[in-house]
Amino acid sequence: MFNYQFDWAIVTSGKYFDWIVSGTITTIQISAVSIVLAFLLGLVVAVMRMSGFTPSRWAALVFLEFTRNTPLLVQIFFWYFGSYKILPTVVNDWLGTLNFEFAAGVIALTIYTSAFIAEDIRSGIRSIPKEQMEAARSAGFSYLRSMQYIILPQAIRIIIPPLINQFLNLTKNSSLAMTIGVAELTYQARQVESYTFKGYEAFTAATLVYLAMSLVIAIAVNFYNKYVLTPVRGR
Amino acid sequence: MDFDFSVIGRNIVYFMIGQYPHGHLGGIALTLYLAIVSCVLSFIGGLILGLLSVSPFRIVRYVTVVVINAIRGIPLLMVIFWMYFLLPALVGGPMPEAQTVIAALTIFTSAYMAEIVRAGIEGIEKGQTEAAISTGLRPWQAMFYIVLPQGLRNMVPSFVNQFVSLIKDTSLAFIVGVSELTHVATQINNRTMVYPTEIFFFIAIVYFVICYAFTSLSRWLEKRLTWSHR
């Protein structure tokens, strides 16, 4: 290490810089697609978890416990290597036409993250006084419609900060997709390292990009709390 | 869509202990070994970082908070790669992969443990410290004899949760070739070729059983340890 020649130019310009940039873009892409899908799935699971219908509550509970108590890496491998046996042929054929590594990564990240988002949504919904639900039901709305028109529009404001944090976790977790060959940031840093033997430079660049993303997201949450949430809820 | 779980039965010993006693310990045993050793080390690391982050000296506090947040801001995989490159250079020779992973898990988890410790300390009312100091204890004595013992009790459920994360995180040791459960599973998958669904479903169940046991323990402790009898 002490007679190591640093060569920062490698990661600040030229071909390897482009690799790092394309890795960053892929990381943001896979995280953005997954967070949207995870939010939708998390919403369904949260509503199932809170409904009065016992089988749906149990199904949601099993899903939540199983997803949160198994490693993400195992889930990624399960979907990448093993999904062909459990998915219908139509879906397999369709996935085959896409970028399959990316698709398997999105499936695994979506399912994993949705479990955490479902719990955030549930605690957001629970923070709305239950009289709101009772009033909506007695005004003639069904359970799902009361959720849709009365409860969720109020809860969403409270859910947004933890949701942004889940997005941050997702960008970090998406680094595991490199194991199945998704060319995201960590994958590209490792590529640069194996082409140039400049490991310190490559991983410093990737680390700085991750830190920059964390910083931006932390600032976004603070901004949201200060200018959106505080005026609505009070201090 | 025909599943054949006999592949699990044929390799069950390999799943449990890897090549041991003819080679390195592996499988579930190594997963637990990595998790337990890293947990003990990162408890110590987290305690130190946590105490530094509530230090009365502003400089110490700021530096610690920056370090903690920097570690929390990058993926564990990055920390593992850093250790993989840095440690051999620092010790001046090759480093066993298992120890590289333990070092990475310890550094990573310490940052999360530190936040638990800080929250636990800040959760104890100021009056406790003030009362301790007014009875003649020094500030550090107030911390170690009064605040920390009460705080640690409240932290126990969070520590157990962190241990669950640690068990899940040991799966990343796969990347640098440590033959823990996930690595063993990929080896068996590469050898047998046609049972990926069965193999990865099986190890997911194994992780689930271990982690769920500790998650339940944490919930039980949370009920048990709250100061309700005051």
Interface residues (C-beta under 8 A of the other chain):
Chain A: M1 Y4 E65 F66 R68 N69 T70 P71 L72 L73 V74 Q75 F77 F78 F81 G82 S83 Y84 K85 I86 K172 N173 S175 L176 M178 T179 T186 A189 R190 G199 Y200 F203 A206 T207 Y210 L211 M213 S214 L215
Chain B: M1 F3 N69 A70 R72 G73 I74 P75 L76 L77 M78 F81 W82 F85 L86 A89 L90 V164 I167 K168 D169 T170 S171 L172 F174 I175 T182 A185 T186 N189 P196 T197 E198 I199 F200 F201 I203 A204 Y207 F208 C211 Y212 T215
